Amino acid sequence: MDGTIIVADDDRTIRTVLSQALTRAGCKVRSTGAVSTLWRWIEEGEGDVVVTDVMMPDGDTLDILPAIRKKRPELPVIVMSAQNTVMTAIRATEAGAYDYLPKPFDLKDFLATVNKALSHRPAPARETAEKDEDLPLIGRSPAMQEVYRIMARLMHADLGVMVTGESGTGKELVARALHDFGHRKAGPFVAINLASIPAENVETELFGLEANPQAGIAQPRKGRFEQADKGTLFLDEVADMPLTAQTRLLRVLQEGEFTRVGGFETRRADVRIIAATNQDLRSLINEGRFREDLFYRLNVVPVRLPSLRERLEDIGDLARHFLRQAEAEGLPGKAISNEAIEVLKQQPWSGNVRELENLMRRLAVLCAEDVISDRIVTQEIQMRPSSAIEPAEPRGERLSKSVETHLRRYFDLHGDSLPPPGLYNRILQEVELPLIALSLAATRGNQLKTAELLGINRNTLRKKIKELDIQVTRGKKLM
């Protein structure tokens, strides 16, 4: 590495560590803890790359980034911040930052970013986005920082985005943020959940229905594509789209044209597509249930949302956010203790952020005290019937240890001789039967909700119910 790097941070220790790392890498370094000094050096033509913190004692460096880009458009500015929210990443990108590094970061990653900045010219500057305290996504964990960085780069691109993650992780929130902070924000945001629509109605919902008085259709009906013109169309649970609709969607994405169901007039709609799923599309492709060519059209940029189990450090921020949100909607105002947050961090959260939100709303209503304590949280968790939140044992060990114990006994019974053949399928069936039966019980026999809970296709669920001879009763608990 060869060049002069300006390091601006009000923390003397951070300045020293970064300066030493850059010097060892072969760079010259000038460091400061003030925005005023940083600006003076930039005006004087100092530096080949700037590395700066956001909040400094004498100002916010993001506020002067547009001026830096105007004064020296060739100067890459790398922004680092401990205020690791999605808005910080968006503001940095909107203001024209070359890259954004959430603190803490790895020195190797830092040096690689600086080295890349030394050899590349930055993209043209954009105007600074307005500050917004109403964050669309909450979380400062490293897992969420990577999501923010990808989102910041996608705001002003019309590339297809595939958002993946477990149910309840906030996939629609990502889609809405990409729309609300992008160049299509003046247009409509239209969402459709493909798992909730009968297969025979999907094409009509997407592409509309032409009038046909003879068939009793007096008025034409616009589909979601026409409704989303000049905006964003969010295809939620895209894995549940029937193959016929997949074929038609592929043609629309390739040619930009479509006809309403029952019609002949060619129509066009300027739409950005964001899709989401909690299923493994590559497995569905191998099974012939999802078109590979459509997958590549939709999955131009993948965004994977982490489960709540992967971002436990965000639970405190999320819980407090949901309590404030509940209060704003008219529910009693509540605070939550740090001890209660620690109890929440010990739970498995199979329902992810949505499950946590529901719990916070319930506690806001039921808790008689102003502060939700660890005792109250524990009591509520224990009282929940068929609770998805149970006191956590060491992660990744609980089920596997039980299975291991069961199998050890099985092999011990056979001594030195091997068990009869077909053990693999028998074990799978023993796991599948209670899993599907209990899931159906938890959803009161609703197969659509059960399929979503298990993360499988509805047709796969129906097939398993038949194979395992599970009795389904709608509207009441099965067990």
C-alpha positions as CSV (number, residue, x, y, z in Angstrom):
1,M,0.0,0.0,0.0
2,D,1.3,3.4,-0.9
3,G,-0.4,6.7,-0.1
4,T,-1.3,9.2,2.6
5,I,-4.3,8.3,4.8
6,I,-6.1,10.9,7.0
7,V,-7.6,9.3,10.1
8,A,-10.2,11.3,12.0
9,D,-11.6,10.0,15.3
10,D,-12.1,11.6,18.7
11,D,-10.8,8.4,20.4
12,R,-7.0,8.7,20.7
13,T,-6.6,4.9,21.1
14,I,-8.5,4.2,17.9
15,R,-6.3,6.8,16.1
16,T,-3.2,5.2,17.4
17,V,-4.2,1.6,16.5
18,L,-5.3,2.6,13.0
19,S,-2.2,4.8,12.4
20,Q,0.1,2.0,13.4
21,A,-1.6,-0.6,11.2
22,L,-1.5,1.8,8.2
23,T,2.1,2.7,8.8
24,R,3.1,-1.0,9.0
25,A,1.3,-1.5,5.7
26,G,3.4,1.2,4.0
27,C,1.2,4.3,4.2
28,K,1.8,7.7,5.5
29,V,-0.7,8.8,8.1
30,R,-2.1,12.1,9.4
31,S,-4.6,11.8,12.3
32,T,-6.9,14.3,14.1
33,G,-9.7,14.3,16.5
34,A,-11.5,17.3,15.1
35,V,-13.8,17.9,12.1
36,S,-12.3,21.4,11.6
37,T,-8.8,20.1,11.2
38,L,-10.0,17.3,8.9
39,W,-11.7,19.9,6.6
40,R,-8.6,22.2,6.6
41,W,-6.4,19.3,5.5
42,I,-8.9,18.4,2.8
43,E,-9.0,22.0,1.5
44,E,-5.2,22.0,1.5
45,G,-5.2,18.9,-0.8
46,E,-3.9,16.5,1.9
47,G,-4.5,12.8,1.8
48,D,-5.3,10.1,-0.8
49,V,-8.0,8.5,1.4
50,V,-9.9,9.7,4.4
51,V,-11.0,7.4,7.2
52,T,-13.4,9.2,9.6
53,D,-15.7,8.5,12.5
54,V,-19.2,10.0,12.3
55,M,-19.6,11.8,15.6
56,M,-16.8,14.1,16.5
57,P,-16.6,16.7,19.3
58,D,-17.1,19.6,16.9
59,G,-19.6,18.1,14.4
60,D,-21.0,15.2,12.4
61,T,-18.7,14.3,9.5
62,L,-21.6,13.0,7.4
63,D,-22.8,16.7,7.3
64,I,-19.7,17.8,5.5
65,L,-19.3,14.7,3.2
66,P,-21.2,16.4,0.3
67,A,-18.9,19.4,0.6
68,I,-15.9,17.1,0.6
69,R,-17.2,15.4,-2.6
70,K,-17.8,18.7,-4.2
71,K,-14.3,20.0,-3.2
72,R,-12.4,16.9,-4.1
73,P,-14.6,14.3,-5.9
74,E,-11.7,12.0,-6.4
75,L,-11.0,11.6,-2.7
76,P,-12.4,8.3,-1.2
77,V,-14.0,8.8,2.3
78,I,-14.4,5.7,4.4
79,V,-16.9,6.2,7.2
80,M,-16.7,4.2,10.5
81,S,-19.2,4.4,13.3
82,A,-20.3,2.8,16.6
83,Q,-23.8,4.1,15.9
84,N,-24.5,1.0,13.9
85,T,-28.1,1.5,12.7
86,V,-29.5,1.1,9.2
87,M,-29.9,4.9,8.9
88,T,-26.1,5.4,9.6
89,A,-25.3,3.1,6.7
90,I,-27.9,4.7,4.5
91,R,-26.7,8.3,5.4
92,A,-23.1,7.4,4.7
93,T,-23.9,5.9,1.3
94,E,-26.3,8.8,0.4
95,A,-23.7,11.4,1.4
96,G,-21.2,9.8,-1.0
97,A,-19.0,7.7,1.3
98,Y,-16.7,5.2,-0.4
99,D,-17.5,2.6,2.2
100,Y,-19.0,2.2,5.6
101,L,-17.3,0.2,8.4
102,P,-19.4,-0.5,11.6
103,K,-17.3,-0.6,14.8
104,P,-15.8,-2.8,15.9
105,F,-14.2,-4.1,12.8
106,D,-11.3,-6.4,11.9
107,L,-8.0,-4.7,11.1
108,K,-7.5,-7.0,8.1
109,D,-10.9,-6.0,6.6
110,F,-10.0,-2.3,7.4
111,L,-6.7,-2.5,5.5
112,A,-8.3,-4.3,2.6
113,T,-10.9,-1.6,2.3
114,V,-8.3,1.2,2.4
115,N,-6.1,-0.6,-0.2
116,K,-9.2,-0.9,-2.5
117,A,-10.0,2.8,-2.0
118,L,-6.4,3.7,-3.0
119,S,-6.8,2.0,-6.3
120,H,-10.4,3.0,-7.2
121,R,-12.1,6.3,-7.9
122,P,-15.4,6.8,-5.9
123,A,-18.8,6.9,-7.5
124,P,-20.5,10.3,-8.1
125,A,-21.8,12.0,-5.0
126,R,-25.5,12.0,-4.1
127,E,-27.3,14.5,-1.9
128,T,-27.4,13.7,1.8
129,A,-30.5,11.8,2.9
130,E,-32.6,13.4,5.6
131,K,-32.2,12.0,9.1
132,D,-34.9,9.8,10.3
133,E,-35.3,8.6,13.9
134,D,-38.0,6.2,13.0
135,L,-35.7,3.4,12.0
136,P,-37.2,0.8,9.6
137,L,-34.9,-1.9,11.1
138,I,-33.5,-2.2,14.6
139,G,-30.2,-3.8,15.6
140,R,-26.5,-3.1,15.9
141,S,-25.2,-6.6,15.9
142,P,-22.5,-7.6,13.3
143,A,-25.1,-9.8,11.5
144,M,-27.4,-6.8,11.0
145,Q,-24.5,-4.6,10.0
146,E,-23.8,-6.7,7.0
147,V,-27.5,-6.5,6.0
148,Y,-27.3,-2.7,6.3
149,R,-24.2,-2.4,4.1
150,I,-25.9,-4.5,1.4
151,M,-29.1,-2.4,1.6
152,A,-27.3,0.9,1.4
153,R,-25.7,-0.2,-1.9
154,L,-29.1,-1.3,-3.3
155,M,-31.2,1.8,-2.5
156,H,-30.8,3.4,-5.9
157,A,-30.4,0.3,-8.0
158,D,-33.3,-1.5,-9.8
159,L,-31.6,-4.9,-9.4
160,G,-33.8,-7.8,-8.4
161,V,-33.4,-8.6,-4.7
162,M,-34.2,-12.0,-3.0
163,V,-34.6,-11.6,0.7
164,T,-34.3,-15.0,2.6
165,G,-34.6,-15.9,6.2
166,E,-36.8,-17.7,8.7
167,S,-40.4,-16.6,9.3
168,G,-40.6,-13.6,11.5
169,T,-37.2,-12.1,10.7
170,G,-38.5,-9.0,9.0
171,K,-38.3,-9.7,5.3
172,E,-41.0,-7.3,4.4
173,L,-39.4,-4.6,6.5
174,V,-36.2,-4.9,4.3
175,A,-38.3,-4.6,1.1
176,R,-40.1,-1.5,2.5
177,A,-36.9,0.1,3.5
178,L,-35.4,-0.5,0.0
179,H,-38.5,1.2,-1.4
180,D,-38.9,4.0,1.1
181,F,-35.3,5.2,0.9
182,G,-34.7,4.5,-2.8
183,H,-35.5,6.5,-5.9
184,R,-38.9,4.9,-6.3
185,K,-40.2,6.1,-2.9
186,A,-42.7,8.4,-4.7
187,G,-44.3,5.4,-6.3
188,P,-46.5,2.7,-4.7
189,F,-45.2,-0.2,-2.6
190,V,-47.4,-3.2,-3.4
191,A,-47.0,-6.5,-1.4
192,I,-48.6,-9.9,-2.2
193,N,-48.2,-13.0,-0.1
194,L,-48.3,-15.8,-2.6
195,A,-48.8,-18.5,0.1
196,S,-52.1,-17.1,1.1
197,I,-53.6,-17.1,-2.4
198,P,-55.2,-20.2,-4.0
199,A,-52.9,-21.5,-6.8
200,E,-55.6,-21.0,-9.5
201,N,-56.0,-17.3,-8.6
202,V,-52.3,-16.3,-8.5
203,E,-52.1,-15.2,-12.1
204,T,-55.2,-13.1,-11.8
205,E,-53.8,-11.4,-8.7
206,L,-50.5,-10.6,-10.3
207,F,-51.5,-9.6,-13.9
208,G,-55.2,-8.6,-13.5
209,L,-58.4,-9.8,-15.1
210,E,-60.0,-8.5,-18.3
211,A,-63.7,-7.8,-18.4
212,N,-65.9,-10.6,-19.9
213,P,-69.6,-9.9,-19.6
214,Q,-70.4,-13.4,-21.0
215,A,-68.6,-14.9,-18.1
216,G,-70.1,-12.5,-15.6
217,I,-67.1,-10.3,-15.3
218,A,-68.5,-6.8,-15.8
219,Q,-65.4,-4.7,-14.9
220,P,-61.7,-5.3,-15.6
221,R,-59.5,-5.6,-12.6
222,K,-55.9,-4.4,-12.3
223,G,-53.3,-6.9,-11.1
224,R,-50.5,-6.1,-8.7
225,F,-48.1,-5.4,-11.5
226,E,-50.3,-2.5,-12.8
227,Q,-50.9,-1.3,-9.2
228,A,-47.1,-1.1,-8.6
229,D,-46.3,0.9,-11.8
230,K,-43.4,3.3,-11.1
231,G,-42.9,1.6,-7.7
232,T,-42.0,-1.7,-6.1
233,L,-43.7,-5.1,-6.1
234,F,-42.9,-7.3,-3.1
235,L,-43.5,-11.0,-3.8
236,D,-43.6,-12.6,-0.4
237,E,-43.3,-16.4,-0.1
238,V,-42.4,-16.6,-3.8
239,A,-41.6,-20.4,-3.3
240,D,-45.3,-21.0,-3.2
241,M,-46.0,-19.6,-6.7
242,P,-47.4,-22.3,-9.0
243,L,-45.3,-23.3,-12.0
244,T,-47.8,-21.8,-14.5
245,A,-47.5,-18.4,-12.8
246,Q,-43.7,-18.8,-12.6
247,T,-43.6,-19.2,-16.4
248,R,-45.7,-16.2,-17.0
249,L,-43.7,-14.1,-14.5
250,L,-40.5,-15.1,-16.2
251,R,-41.8,-13.8,-19.5
252,V,-42.8,-10.5,-17.9
253,L,-39.4,-10.1,-16.4
254,Q,-37.7,-10.9,-19.7
255,E,-39.8,-8.8,-22.0
256,G,-41.3,-6.2,-19.7
257,E,-44.8,-6.9,-21.1
258,F,-47.9,-8.8,-19.9
259,T,-51.6,-9.3,-20.7
260,R,-54.4,-9.5,-18.2
261,V,-55.9,-13.0,-17.7
262,G,-58.6,-13.4,-20.4
263,G,-57.3,-10.4,-22.4
264,F,-55.1,-9.8,-25.5
265,E,-53.9,-6.2,-25.0
266,T,-50.2,-6.0,-24.3
267,R,-49.5,-3.8,-21.2
268,R,-46.3,-2.5,-19.6
269,A,-45.5,-1.6,-16.1
270,D,-42.3,-0.1,-14.7
271,V,-41.8,-2.2,-11.6
272,R,-38.9,-3.1,-9.3
273,I,-39.3,-6.7,-8.0
274,I,-38.2,-7.7,-4.5
275,A,-39.0,-11.4,-3.6
276,A,-38.8,-13.2,-0.3
277,T,-38.9,-16.7,0.9
278,N,-38.2,-18.8,4.0
279,Q,-37.6,-22.0,1.9
280,D,-34.6,-23.3,0.1
281,L,-35.2,-22.5,-3.5
282,R,-32.3,-24.5,-4.8
283,S,-33.8,-27.6,-3.3
284,L,-37.2,-26.8,-4.9
285,I,-35.4,-26.4,-8.2
286,N,-33.9,-29.9,-7.9
287,E,-37.3,-31.2,-7.1
288,G,-38.7,-29.5,-10.2
289,R,-41.0,-27.2,-8.2
290,F,-39.3,-23.9,-9.0
291,R,-37.9,-22.7,-12.3
292,E,-34.1,-22.2,-12.3
293,D,-34.2,-19.4,-14.9
294,L,-36.8,-17.5,-12.7
295,F,-34.6,-18.0,-9.7
296,Y,-31.6,-16.3,-11.4
297,R,-33.9,-13.4,-12.6
298,L,-35.1,-12.8,-9.0
299,N,-31.9,-13.6,-7.1
300,V,-29.7,-11.0,-8.7
301,V,-28.7,-9.7,-5.2
302,P,-29.4,-12.0,-2.3
303,V,-30.0,-10.5,1.2
304,R,-30.1,-13.1,4.0
305,L,-31.8,-11.9,7.2
306,P,-30.3,-13.5,10.4
307,S,-32.5,-15.3,12.8
308,L,-33.0,-13.7,16.2
309,R,-30.8,-16.5,17.7
310,E,-27.9,-15.1,15.6
311,R,-28.3,-11.6,16.9
312,L,-29.0,-12.0,20.6
313,E,-27.3,-8.7,21.4
314,D,-30.1,-6.9,19.6
315,I,-32.9,-8.2,21.8
316,G,-32.6,-5.3,24.3
317,D,-33.0,-2.7,21.6
318,L,-35.8,-4.6,19.9
319,A,-37.8,-5.2,23.2
320,R,-37.6,-1.5,24.2
321,H,-38.5,-0.5,20.6
322,F,-41.6,-2.7,20.7
323,L,-42.7,-1.4,24.1
324,R,-42.4,2.3,22.9
325,Q,-44.3,1.3,19.8
326,A,-47.0,-0.3,21.9
327,E,-47.3,2.8,24.0
328,A,-47.6,5.0,20.9
329,E,-50.5,2.9,19.8
330,G,-52.3,3.4,23.1
331,L,-51.2,0.5,25.2
332,P,-49.8,1.2,28.7
333,G,-46.3,2.5,28.8
334,K,-43.8,0.1,30.2
335,A,-40.0,-0.2,30.8
336,I,-38.1,-3.5,30.9
337,S,-35.2,-4.3,33.3
338,N,-31.8,-5.4,32.2
339,E,-32.3,-8.7,34.1
340,A,-35.5,-9.3,32.1
341,I,-33.5,-8.7,28.9
342,E,-31.0,-11.4,30.0
343,V,-33.9,-13.9,30.4
344,L,-35.1,-13.1,26.9
345,K,-31.6,-13.8,25.5
346,Q,-31.8,-17.3,26.9
347,Q,-34.8,-18.2,24.8
348,P,-34.7,-20.1,21.4
349,W,-37.0,-17.6,19.5
350,S,-38.3,-20.0,16.9
351,G,-40.7,-17.2,15.8
352,N,-37.9,-14.7,15.7
353,V,-38.5,-10.9,15.9
354,R,-42.3,-11.3,15.3
355,E,-42.5,-13.6,18.3
356,L,-40.6,-11.1,20.5
357,E,-42.8,-8.3,19.3
358,N,-46.0,-10.3,20.3
359,L,-44.5,-11.1,23.7
360,M,-43.7,-7.4,24.4
361,R,-47.2,-6.3,23.4
362,R,-48.8,-9.0,25.6
363,L,-46.6,-7.9,28.5
364,A,-47.5,-4.2,27.9
365,V,-51.1,-5.2,28.4
366,L,-50.9,-7.8,31.2
367,C,-48.0,-6.5,33.4
368,A,-49.4,-4.5,36.3
369,E,-46.0,-3.0,37.2
370,D,-44.3,-0.1,35.4
371,V,-41.1,-2.0,34.9
372,I,-41.2,-5.5,33.4
373,S,-38.9,-7.7,35.6
374,D,-37.1,-10.9,34.9
375,R,-39.7,-12.6,37.3
376,I,-42.6,-11.4,35.1
377,V,-40.9,-12.5,31.9
378,T,-40.1,-15.9,33.2
379,Q,-43.7,-16.3,34.6
380,E,-45.2,-15.3,31.2
381,I,-42.9,-17.7,29.3
382,Q,-43.8,-20.6,31.6
383,M,-47.5,-19.9,31.4
384,R,-47.7,-19.9,27.6
385,P,-49.5,-23.1,26.3
386,S,-47.5,-25.0,23.7
387,S,-45.0,-22.2,24.0
388,A,-42.5,-21.6,21.3
389,I,-40.3,-20.0,23.9
390,E,-39.0,-22.5,26.4
391,P,-36.1,-22.1,28.9
392,A,-33.1,-22.7,26.7
393,E,-30.5,-25.4,27.0
394,P,-27.1,-25.1,25.3
395,R,-27.9,-24.2,21.7
396,G,-27.4,-26.9,19.0
397,E,-27.1,-29.6,21.6
398,R,-30.6,-30.2,23.0
399,L,-32.4,-32.2,20.2
400,S,-29.2,-33.8,18.8
401,K,-28.3,-35.0,22.3
402,S,-31.7,-36.6,22.8
403,V,-31.5,-38.3,19.4
404,E,-27.9,-39.5,20.2
405,T,-29.1,-41.0,23.5
406,H,-32.0,-42.7,21.8
407,L,-29.7,-44.2,19.1
408,R,-27.1,-45.4,21.6
409,R,-29.8,-47.4,23.4
410,Y,-31.0,-48.7,20.1
411,F,-27.5,-50.0,19.1
412,D,-26.9,-51.3,22.6
413,L,-30.0,-53.5,22.4
414,H,-28.5,-55.2,19.3
415,G,-25.1,-55.9,21.0
416,D,-22.5,-56.8,18.4
417,S,-25.0,-57.3,15.6
418,L,-26.2,-54.5,13.4
419,P,-29.9,-53.4,13.6
420,P,-32.3,-54.4,10.8
421,P,-31.9,-52.4,7.5
422,G,-33.9,-49.2,6.9
423,L,-32.8,-47.4,10.1
424,Y,-32.4,-44.1,8.4
425,N,-35.9,-43.8,7.2
426,R,-37.4,-45.2,10.4
427,I,-35.6,-42.5,12.5
428,L,-36.7,-39.8,10.1
429,Q,-40.3,-41.0,10.3
430,E,-40.1,-41.0,14.1
431,V,-39.0,-37.4,14.1
432,E,-41.4,-36.3,11.3
433,L,-44.6,-37.7,12.8
434,P,-44.6,-35.8,16.2
435,L,-43.1,-32.7,14.5
436,I,-45.9,-32.4,11.9
437,A,-48.6,-33.5,14.3
438,L,-47.6,-31.0,17.0
439,S,-47.2,-28.2,14.5
440,L,-50.8,-28.9,13.2
441,A,-52.0,-28.9,16.8
442,A,-50.3,-25.5,17.4
443,T,-52.0,-24.0,14.4
444,R,-55.4,-25.7,15.2
445,G,-55.2,-27.7,12.0
446,N,-54.5,-24.8,9.6
447,Q,-52.3,-26.4,7.0
448,L,-51.2,-23.1,5.4
449,K,-49.9,-21.8,8.8
450,T,-48.4,-25.2,9.5
451,A,-46.5,-25.2,6.2
452,E,-45.2,-21.7,7.0
453,L,-44.2,-22.7,10.5
454,L,-42.3,-25.7,9.2
455,G,-40.8,-23.9,6.2
456,I,-42.1,-26.4,3.7
457,N,-44.4,-26.2,0.7
458,R,-48.2,-26.9,1.3
459,N,-48.1,-29.7,-1.2
460,T,-45.2,-31.3,0.7
461,L,-47.1,-31.0,4.0
462,R,-50.3,-32.6,2.5
463,K,-48.1,-35.5,1.1
464,K,-46.5,-36.0,4.6
465,I,-49.9,-36.0,6.3
466,K,-51.1,-38.7,4.0
467,E,-47.9,-40.8,4.2
468,L,-47.8,-40.6,8.0
469,D,-51.6,-41.1,8.4
470,I,-52.0,-38.0,10.6
471,Q,-55.6,-37.0,11.4
472,V,-56.2,-33.3,10.9
473,T,-59.0,-31.5,12.7
474,R,-59.6,-27.8,12.0
475,G,-60.5,-25.3,14.7
476,K,-59.4,-27.1,17.9
477,K,-56.3,-28.5,19.5
478,L,-55.3,-32.0,18.2
479,M,-53.3,-33.0,21.3
